[in-house]
């Protein structure tokens, strides 16, 4: 009898650990396709509990590179897309995959590299000149290679410099196909250069000898936008809940929450939603 009771208690404990409570299971939720930088920087861990407590709903994030996140939303597998490639976002809306686009926040990209700085770019303010020096010196450069917003920005900057980095693929130019955090780990291990978003860099702890070498160029501006997936294409999209999240992000309270996220006294994202749009 004692053994039976112990078995029952064990099964009950396993069930409690495996399944959410009734109140959790009944909470409405949305799926947000977002970038790895919003997750790996720790922003969502800071932001979402505030919203969820206020709104009485859950936000389930699928963190991918921007291109993959938009693919997910395009298939109707998300209710909201929260990404950072303005050019792709505007096309996404123009092609009818989303309803509207709201700017939410920004930070900037930075060029990271080893303290030894074999390309001699430290302290520069011209990102294009810096990339030219990295290429001409054939110094190791790690690219995310994952169709993310950061990868797209990197490729645009190589294009402005007039250099095709893929000509050095397999030698000095290495593509990881991974998120920002893992790519930074690779660059740190290789003593390589890498373009990163500042938010993930601030939260990144495995820096090794990597330091910021180029920052401040206006071409390194990094804007984030949010969009509701078009319910005309995907009727199952949770319009009311999705708009509740979007409207909070761009509201004074949401913007204040975003601006309040910092690590070691450094603000990671700067709220810039335009009121009434």
Buried (B, 14 or more C-beta within 10 A) or exposed (E): EEEEEEEEEEEEEEEEEEEEEEEEEEEEBBBBBBBBBBBBBBBBEBBBEBBBEEBEBBBEBBBBBBBBBBBBBBEBBBBBBBBBBBEBBBEBBEEEBBBEBBBBBBBBBBBBBBEEBBBEBBEBEBBBBBBBBBBEBEBBBBBBBBBBBBBBBBBEBBEEBEBEBEEBEEEBBBBBEBBBBBBBBBBBEBBBBBBBBBBBBBBBEEEBEBEBBBBEBEEBEBBBBBBBBBBEBBEEBBBEBBBBBBEBBBEEEBBEBBBEBEBEEEBBBEBBBEEEE
